[in-house]
Amino acid sequence: MNAQAQSLDIRQLLNKHVAEVFQTMLSLHAVPQSHSPFPLFGDRVTGSVGLGGDIVTGALYLHMPSRLAQRITGAMLRLSAGEFGEAEINDVLGEITNMLTGHLKSCLCDAGAPCAVSIPSIIRGSSYQVETLPDVRRELLLFHCEADPLAVEVHLKFN
């Protein structure tokens, strides 16, 4: 096991990076919120990117209401809502999730836990949750982006 990688402050690393990505790529403010229960979004979209190596495996999930996913897509592509569909929303959400996971991967590699990332996948629905397996470290980071909630969920298992 790698103590340096296990002791990373995931919350601090991602709180800052989420805010930077949303500001730089979307000109939107993602403001960290205090830890509370997972927000109920109703109709939502989740981006997921896995990561894995000999020392660490896991995934990062970016959860948001569908209306925020539409707003983010419009902001990134500089298009109005009627000018894009679900495919573009999937691409944009996958790319934002990939950016966040790439930063986490880089921090893990720097801490002695080299790993690779998977391609993004998208989950849509209104009644699902991602369950944590035994021995998996879970971090839940909550944000407000404009008037909408946003959650980043990280699952890591150190071998």
Summary of the structure (lengths in Angstrom):
residues: 159
radius of gyration: 15.2
end to end distance: 6.0
largest distance: 49.9
contacts: 498
relative contact order: 0.27
helix: 38%
strand: 31%
